[in-house]
Amino acid sequence: MKPSFAIVGCGKVGTALGINLSKAGYRLAGLSCRAEESAKKAAEITGAEEYSHIPWDITKNVDIIFITTPDGVITEVCGEIARNGGLSEASIVLHCSGSHPSTILSPARETGASIGSMHPLQSFAAADHARNSFEGIIVSTEGDNEAVNISKEMAKDLGATCITIKTEAKTLYHASAVVACNYLVTLQDFAVRLMEAAGISGKEAFQVLKPLVMGTLSNIEKAGTVKALTGPIARGDVETVKTHVNDIRSREPDLIALYNTLGLHTITIAEAGGTLSEEAAGELRQILSGKD
Ligand SMILES: NC(=O)c1ccc[n+]([C@@H]2O[C@H](COP(=O)([O-])OP(=O)(O)OC[C@H]3O[C@@H](n4cnc5c(N)ncnc54)[C@H](OP(=O)(O)O)[C@@H]3O)[C@@H](O)[C@H]2O)c1
């Protein structure tokens, strides 16, 4: 028989875990929100056996406790549950934060419980329960052995792929996810601004760029970042880069620092690919450092 679980904090991730782990055969013993009414609503959606606005009422005698509140109150909520007898030595307490390590659950460990983090590397949309699936996504885990083992098992049962990471590496792991996801948006916004400056309207601008973006992602997947790099820096085309810098500086001056910073890092990638001569790399560094 699969273990039982409880959810404390029934927002986007808590509700998604409730629905999907129940479907996978785990018993949703109870869930808790600050407001009794929200807990009742979440219980109706997930089919939880019990609900309460008092978390320790629904965490007692449950195998796995997920604390899926906002990150800033995880330790506080965990401490309240531990102090009020909501845990035992057999309890496994997990949170789902990407940036925080399992050690923020230390009040639970002091009671003898096992602690861990189980982070779904995915964006969960507000209350879109039907779409908030774990199928095919990556889940990372770290913490005590019992917590890591059960996280791996649950991830597998949810159709996700589980990776283990070092507790002390969580901040860098999360920074990587922010760059890959959020800064991709920033990069597209930057490209759209330049396309608009070139006279292609806002709505069309991304559509014009989209095949290029998708093709590049596909190349990265096939060959890795170094081999996927094309364009003037990879070719050592110093004159083209010089004209970019001059035009952006005069037409969109607030974007030049970002263009230069990205260009300087791109030189390093081109050097790793062996497509750039030492001389061209030096000239490009001069231009992109604003020294030309
Ligand atoms: N959303 C995502 O895309 C995503 C992705 C990966 C990981 N995560 C992680 O998943 C966790 C939950 O995020 P979320 O996006 O699901 O947040 P959310 O939608 O804002 O839900 C948080 C829930 O916690 C409840 N809550 C707030 N304070 C509480 C307290 N003191 N005691 C009990 N319940 C409390 C809130 O309901 P009431 O205010 O009604 O109590 C709400 O239902 C976070 O650790 C987050 O970093 C989120």
PDBQT file of the ligand as one rigid body, heavy atoms in Angstrom, charges set to zero:
ROOT
HETATM    1  N1  LIG A 301       3.761  28.033  -8.437  1.00  0.00    +0.000 N 
HETATM    2  C1  LIG A 301       4.826  27.503  -8.990  1.00  0.00    +0.000 C 
HETATM    3  O1  LIG A 301       4.987  27.604 -10.216  1.00  0.00    +0.000 OA
HETATM    4  C2  LIG A 301       5.841  26.749  -8.171  1.00  0.00    +0.000 A 
HETATM    5  C3  LIG A 301       6.741  25.909  -8.863  1.00  0.00    +0.000 A 
HETATM    6  C4  LIG A 301       7.668  25.158  -8.131  1.00  0.00    +0.000 A 
HETATM    7  C5  LIG A 301       7.689  25.261  -6.743  1.00  0.00    +0.000 A 
HETATM    8  N2  LIG A 301       6.817  26.116  -6.093  1.00  0.00    +0.000 N 
HETATM    9  C6  LIG A 301       6.878  26.145  -4.610  1.00  0.00    +0.000 C 
HETATM   10  O2  LIG A 301       5.691  25.563  -4.087  1.00  0.00    +0.000 OA
HETATM   11  C7  LIG A 301       5.350  26.193  -2.839  1.00  0.00    +0.000 C 
HETATM   12  C8  LIG A 301       3.926  26.724  -2.913  1.00  0.00    +0.000 C 
HETATM   13  O3  LIG A 301       3.859  27.681  -3.958  1.00  0.00    +0.000 OA
HETATM   14  P1  LIG A 301       2.458  28.012  -4.681  1.00  0.00    +0.000 P 
HETATM   15  O4  LIG A 301       2.789  28.702  -5.944  1.00  0.00    +0.000 OA
HETATM   16  O5  LIG A 301       1.595  26.823  -4.692  1.00  0.00    +0.000 OA
HETATM   17  O6  LIG A 301       1.881  29.111  -3.662  1.00  0.00    +0.000 OA
HETATM   18  P2  LIG A 301       0.409  29.661  -3.571  1.00  0.00    +0.000 P 
HETATM   19  O7  LIG A 301      -0.392  29.280  -4.769  1.00  0.00    +0.000 OA
HETATM   20  O8  LIG A 301       0.507  31.090  -3.183  1.00  0.00    +0.000 OA
HETATM   21  O9  LIG A 301      -0.188  28.840  -2.343  1.00  0.00    +0.000 OA
HETATM   22  C9  LIG A 301       0.272  28.976  -1.048  1.00  0.00    +0.000 C 
HETATM   23  C10 LIG A 301      -0.831  28.470  -0.112  1.00  0.00    +0.000 C 
HETATM   24  O10 LIG A 301      -0.384  28.538   1.215  1.00  0.00    +0.000 OA
HETATM   25  C11 LIG A 301      -1.454  29.020   2.036  1.00  0.00    +0.000 C 
HETATM   26  N3  LIG A 301      -0.835  29.682   3.180  1.00  0.00    +0.000 N 
HETATM   27  C12 LIG A 301      -0.224  30.905   3.234  1.00  0.00    +0.000 A 
HETATM   28  N4  LIG A 301       0.267  31.121   4.459  1.00  0.00    +0.000 NA
HETATM   29  C13 LIG A 301      -0.052  30.018   5.194  1.00  0.00    +0.000 A 
HETATM   30  C14 LIG A 301       0.167  29.661   6.533  1.00  0.00    +0.000 A 
HETATM   31  N5  LIG A 301       0.809  30.476   7.390  1.00  0.00    +0.000 N 
HETATM   32  N6  LIG A 301      -0.315  28.452   6.956  1.00  0.00    +0.000 NA
HETATM   33  C15 LIG A 301      -0.969  27.613   6.111  1.00  0.00    +0.000 A 
HETATM   34  N7  LIG A 301      -1.198  27.909   4.807  1.00  0.00    +0.000 NA
HETATM   35  C16 LIG A 301      -0.754  29.100   4.376  1.00  0.00    +0.000 A 
HETATM   36  C17 LIG A 301      -2.244  29.944   1.127  1.00  0.00    +0.000 C 
HETATM   37  O11 LIG A 301      -3.615  29.957   1.411  1.00  0.00    +0.000 OA
HETATM   38  P3  LIG A 301      -4.287  30.922   2.479  1.00  0.00    +0.000 P 
HETATM   39  O12 LIG A 301      -3.668  32.279   2.255  1.00  0.00    +0.000 OA
HETATM   40  O13 LIG A 301      -5.740  30.837   2.146  1.00  0.00    +0.000 OA
HETATM   41  O14 LIG A 301      -3.938  30.293   3.752  1.00  0.00    +0.000 OA
HETATM   42  C18 LIG A 301      -2.118  29.259  -0.228  1.00  0.00    +0.000 C 
HETATM   43  O15 LIG A 301      -3.167  28.349  -0.426  1.00  0.00    +0.000 OA
HETATM   44  C19 LIG A 301       6.404  27.269  -2.613  1.00  0.00    +0.000 C 
HETATM   45  O16 LIG A 301       7.414  26.736  -1.781  1.00  0.00    +0.000 OA
HETATM   46  C20 LIG A 301       6.950  27.544  -4.014  1.00  0.00    +0.000 C 
HETATM   47  O17 LIG A 301       8.276  28.022  -3.994  1.00  0.00    +0.000 OA
HETATM   48  C21 LIG A 301       5.887  26.849  -6.773  1.00  0.00    +0.000 A 
ENDROOT
TORSDOF 0
